[in-house]
Amino acid sequence: MILRTYAPQMPLSMFIESFWYMQGYHPSHSRELALPDGSVEVVINLGEEQIRLFNRENKELLLGHTMICGPHVDYFVIDTAIEATTIGIHFKPGGIRMFMKEPLFELLNTHVSLDTFWGARANELRDELLAAQTPEVMFRVLERRLLSSALLPMERNPSVLYALKELPHSRVSEVIEHIGMSHRKFNQLFKEEIGMTPKQFNRIFRFQEAMRLIGNGDTIIWTDIALACGYYDQAHFIKDFQSFSGINPSDYRSISGRHHNHAALLS
């Protein structure tokens, strides 16, 4: 497998975590769990096959060759049975708002074709990527296309940025009080910009932190992980983990070479 990543320069770095390119990915498992992290992903399949996913109810989703994966609080399943070559844009939470006019909560727990929002530009982008010779040239294509389509001015809401910074280690009520908005008004703003409520985002951050600790630990003490991630006890931690992933924490196995949001689905 060939994997390349690239962190774009300013001003795109305010909105985008990375571009990535993956070629020849053909794991031994035929399905793969994709777990929620509060971000949005654009995926472009450079092969002939369609993007094939399944939601948590095992409903098949066929999405052509381009896709926006909206912010999720649910897991979904990726069909990995066929070797694929793909390129993608991993946005920071709320970062895609600079490139679409619609409120982000409209994309919560959804997958839609990229042309739903970008029209003919989606296929034009894929054609230009296919004509590029290397991943590095493809990344430059993505930078140029995104800069030309960004909404101006290229800036983020300071209240939402403050909340994203503080929510991982503060109570939601404390963060909103410091911002100085009513809870109702800020929840609506946060949903428009991030796609979910501050409480949902906070839960996802704890889930992500738990996966990081599980992946880093040789000897796992579940009570310690639960408390380190801010859960009341081990039972609450297990319930939350199952809600976001569909599996028990002890069954989670990250995939070598992949982000910890991906786990093999073996049954």
Buried (B, 14 or more C-beta within 10 A) or exposed (E): EEEBBBEBEEBBEBBBBBBBBBBEBEBEEBBBBBBBBBBBBBBBBBBEEBBBBBBBEEEEBEBBBBBBBBBBBBBBBBBBEEEBBBBBBBBBBBBBBBBBEEBBBBBBBBBBBBBBBBEEBBBEBBEBBEEBEEBEEBBBBBBEBBEEEBEEEEEBBEBBBEBBEBBEEBEBEEBBEEBEBEEEEBBBBBBBBBBBBBEBBBBBBBBBBBBBBBEEEEEEEBEEBBBBBBBEEBEEBBEBBEBBBBBEBEEBEBBEEBEBBBBBBEE
